[in-house]
Amino acid sequence: CYSDRERKRRRHQPRLWDASLMDDLPRCDYDQVMTDDSSRLKLFEQVRDLGFSIMHGAPATPGALERVGSSFGHLERTDILGRITDLYTSPEKVFITDTPLPIPKHTDYCYRHAPSGIQFFQGVKTSGGGGESVFGDGFKIAAVLRKAEPEAFDLLSRIPLQFYRYTKDKNAYYSEGLAISLNQWGEVVGFRYANRVTAAPLDLPEKLVGPIHDALRKLVTFMNDPGLEVRHLLEPGDIVIFDNQRVLHGRTAYDDNQGERHIRRCQVAREDFHSRLRLLMIEFDRPEPRNLVLGHGALA
């Protein structure tokens, strides 16, 4: 059927969330997901609908994270972080993740033409003082911005920003993209922003420099709103799975004198995840899985 109503019905509608989700965080069990396809489909639907899920009970040993990631798609390798990355305090202090400082909420790889898709963070060791993971729904933040500051929303969904990552003698990335990506219906389907990699000065027409910076200030105000975030301390064996083109992540500061905080990470493409999701939907006779239109993400 070619009617607007039926075409729109075939498009997936995400569930937006805020701090109230703390009372009912999406969760799953490692053994169940790894041995039962119906449990894996439930996990996939959580990531599809809410953008993330927290897995409990995974072994905090090499191999477990790869097994979970590979169930979503092919593990990707990046020039900066490799295929499997271990994040902990480092004396070299190249990235902010090498320090115990707080990290504001952001999305990763804004400086790539296609930011990373589904990311996996596994708790290996937990510092005794702080280090909570913090998450925000970029789609909800965009909806709040759209209602409260429509001019700011309009600018950030039409005018691309510039992002970069430069590491001496190693990397020199530079890309443009919208902070808020929309589909043909005007619905938010992608979010991309990180203050540490936003180029300065931005390459904009002179008349837009002030308005864009004002719009970004308003956006970041909502990004930092405690009422629009959830928190979870990744205990050893926990794995948080999230859509990096929707869900923002960060962490609170921690005291590295009270123990080492160690996080292991990997990632897969959103397209791989969507393909595996559709195959599971077919297996369990979900309606119209082949024609389910999922948001294209932060690719604009």
C-alpha positions in Angstrom: 0.0 0.0 0.0 1.4 3.4 -1.0 -0.7 5.6 1.3 1.2 7.9 3.7 -0.4 6.2 6.6 0.7 2.7 5.7 4.1 3.8 4.6 4.6 5.6 8.0 3.2 2.5 9.8 6.0 0.4 8.4 8.6 2.8 9.9 9.9 1.9 13.3 8.9 4.3 16.1 11.5 4.5 18.9 10.5 4.8 22.6 11.9 8.0 24.1 13.1 8.0 27.7 14.4 10.2 30.5 15.6 9.8 34.1 12.3 8.0 35.0 13.7 4.9 33.1 15.9 4.3 36.1 13.0 2.5 37.7 12.9 0.0 34.9 16.2 -0.1 33.0 16.3 -2.5 30.0 18.2 -5.6 31.2 19.1 -9.1 30.0 21.1 -12.1 31.1 24.2 -13.3 29.4 23.6 -17.1 29.6 20.0 -16.7 28.3 20.9 -14.5 25.4 23.8 -16.7 24.3 21.7 -19.9 24.4 18.2 -18.9 23.5 17.1 -17.1 20.4 13.9 -15.7 21.9 16.0 -14.0 24.7 18.3 -12.6 22.0 15.4 -11.2 20.1 14.1 -9.5 23.3 17.5 -7.9 23.7 17.6 -6.8 20.1 14.2 -5.3 20.5 15.4 -3.4 23.6 18.3 -1.9 21.6 16.0 -1.2 18.7 13.3 0.5 20.8 15.2 2.2 23.6 18.7 2.4 22.1 20.4 0.4 24.8 20.3 -2.6 27.2 22.4 -3.7 30.2 23.5 -7.3 30.2 24.4 -9.1 33.5 26.3 -12.2 34.2 28.9 -12.2 31.5 32.3 -13.6 32.4 34.8 -10.7 33.0 37.4 -12.6 30.9 38.7 -12.2 27.3 36.3 -13.8 24.8 33.0 -13.0 26.4 32.7 -9.5 25.0 33.7 -10.8 21.5 31.0 -13.4 21.7 28.3 -10.9 22.6 29.4 -8.4 20.0 29.6 -11.1 17.3 26.0 -12.1 17.9 25.1 -8.6 16.7 27.4 -8.5 13.6 31.0 -8.5 12.5 33.3 -6.8 14.9 34.8 -3.6 13.4 38.4 -2.5 13.6 39.3 1.2 13.9 42.6 3.0 13.4 42.3 4.7 16.8 41.0 2.0 19.2 41.4 -1.2 17.3 39.0 -4.2 17.4 38.9 -4.8 21.1 40.0 -1.9 23.3 40.9 -1.8 27.0 40.2 1.5 28.7 41.8 2.4 32.0 43.9 5.0 33.6 47.2 5.5 31.6 50.3 7.5 32.5 50.5 8.7 28.9 47.2 10.7 29.1 46.6 10.8 25.4 42.8 10.7 25.6 40.4 11.8 28.4 39.6 8.1 28.9 43.2 7.7 30.1 42.4 9.9 33.2 40.0 9.5 36.1 38.3 12.9 35.2 34.6 13.1 34.6 33.6 12.7 30.9 30.5 14.7 29.7 27.9 12.8 27.7 28.7 12.6 24.0 28.5 10.3 21.0 31.7 8.6 19.7 33.4 9.0 16.3 31.7 12.3 15.3 34.7 13.0 13.2 34.1 10.0 10.9 31.7 10.3 7.9 29.8 7.4 9.4 30.1 7.3 13.2 30.4 3.9 14.9 27.1 2.0 15.3 26.3 -0.4 18.1 28.9 -0.2 20.9 29.6 -2.6 23.7 31.3 -1.6 27.0 32.1 -4.4 29.5 33.0 -3.9 33.1 36.2 -5.7 34.0 37.3 -3.9 37.2 35.4 -1.3 39.2 37.2 1.5 41.1 36.0 1.8 44.7 35.2 5.5 44.3 32.9 6.7 41.5 33.1 5.9 37.8 29.4 5.5 37.1 28.4 5.3 33.4 25.9 8.0 32.4 23.6 7.7 29.4 21.1 10.0 27.7 18.6 9.5 24.9 19.6 11.8 22.1 16.2 11.5 20.5 14.5 12.6 23.7 17.0 15.5 24.2 16.2 16.6 20.6 12.5 16.4 21.2 12.8 18.6 24.3 15.0 21.1 22.4 12.5 21.1 19.5 9.6 22.0 21.9 11.5 24.5 24.1 13.9 26.1 21.5 12.5 25.5 18.0 14.9 27.9 16.3 17.9 26.1 17.8 16.5 22.7 16.8 15.9 24.0 13.2 19.5 25.2 12.9 21.1 22.0 14.3 19.0 19.8 12.0 19.9 21.8 8.9 23.4 23.3 9.3 26.3 20.8 9.5 29.0 21.1 12.1 32.6 20.2 11.7 34.4 17.6 13.8 38.0 16.5 14.0 40.4 14.1 15.8 44.1 14.7 15.6 46.7 12.6 17.3 50.3 13.5 16.5 51.8 11.2 13.8 48.8 8.8 14.0 45.4 10.3 13.0 44.0 13.3 11.3 40.3 12.9 10.9 37.9 15.7 9.8 34.2 15.4 8.9 31.0 17.3 8.7 27.6 16.2 10.0 24.4 17.4 11.5 24.0 17.2 15.3 20.3 16.1 14.7 19.5 14.0 11.6 15.9 13.8 10.4 14.1 11.5 8.0 11.6 12.6 5.2 8.8 12.8 7.8 10.8 15.2 10.0 11.4 12.5 12.6 14.7 12.4 14.5 16.7 9.4 13.4 20.3 10.3 14.4 22.2 12.3 16.9 25.9 13.3 16.7 27.7 15.6 19.1 30.8 15.7 21.3 32.3 18.9 22.7 35.9 17.6 22.6 36.0 17.0 18.9 33.9 19.8 17.6 36.1 22.0 15.4 36.9 25.5 16.5 36.3 27.8 14.8 33.3 26.2 13.0 33.3 26.7 9.2 30.1 28.7 8.9 28.7 31.8 7.1 29.5 34.8 9.3 25.8 35.4 10.0 25.3 31.9 11.4 28.3 31.8 13.8 26.5 33.5 16.7 23.2 31.6 16.2 24.8 28.2 15.9 26.9 28.7 19.1 23.8 29.9 20.9 21.9 26.8 19.6 24.7 24.5 20.8 24.7 26.1 24.2 21.0 25.3 24.5 21.5 21.8 23.2 24.3 21.1 25.7 22.2 22.5 28.5 19.7 19.8 27.9 22.4 17.2 27.3 23.6 17.9 30.9 20.2 17.9 32.5 20.1 15.2 35.2 16.4 14.7 34.4 17.3 13.4 31.0 19.9 10.8 32.0 20.2 7.4 33.6 23.3 6.1 35.5 24.6 2.6 36.1 27.9 1.4 37.6 29.3 -1.3 35.3 30.2 -4.1 37.7 32.6 -6.8 36.5 30.7 -8.9 33.9 28.1 -6.2 33.1 28.0 -5.3 29.4 26.1 -2.2 28.2 25.0 -2.4 24.6 23.9 0.9 22.9 23.3 2.6 19.6 26.0 5.3 19.4 24.0 7.2 16.8 21.3 7.8 19.3 22.4 7.2 22.9 25.0 9.6 24.5 27.4 8.2 27.1 29.8 9.6 29.6 31.0 8.8 33.1 31.4 10.4 36.5 34.9 11.0 38.0 36.5 8.2 40.0 39.3 7.9 42.5 42.0 5.7 41.0 43.7 5.5 44.4 40.8 3.2 45.4 41.4 0.7 42.6 41.8 0.5 38.9 38.7 1.0 36.7 38.9 -1.2 33.6 36.4 -1.2 30.7 36.7 -3.3 27.6 34.9 -2.2 24.4 34.1 -3.2 20.8 31.6 -2.2 18.1 29.6 -3.5 15.1 27.8 -1.7 12.2 24.2 -0.7 12.7 23.4 -2.4 9.3 24.7 -5.7 10.6 22.6 -5.4 13.7 19.5 -4.5 11.7 20.0 -7.5 9.5 20.4 -9.9 12.4 17.3 -8.3 14.0 15.2 -8.9 10.9 16.3 -12.5 10.6 15.3 -13.2 14.2 11.9 -11.5 13.6 11.4 -13.8 10.6 12.3 -16.8 12.8 9.6 -15.8 15.3 7.0 -14.8 12.8 7.0 -11.1 13.6 4.9 -9.0 11.1 6.6 -7.5 8.1 10.2 -7.9 9.2 11.7 -7.5 5.7 9.9 -4.2 5.2 10.6 -2.8 8.6 12.2 0.6 8.0 14.7 1.5 10.7 16.2 4.9 11.1 19.3 5.6 9.0 21.1 7.1 12.0 23.5 10.1 12.1 24.7 9.8 8.5 23.8 13.3 7.3 
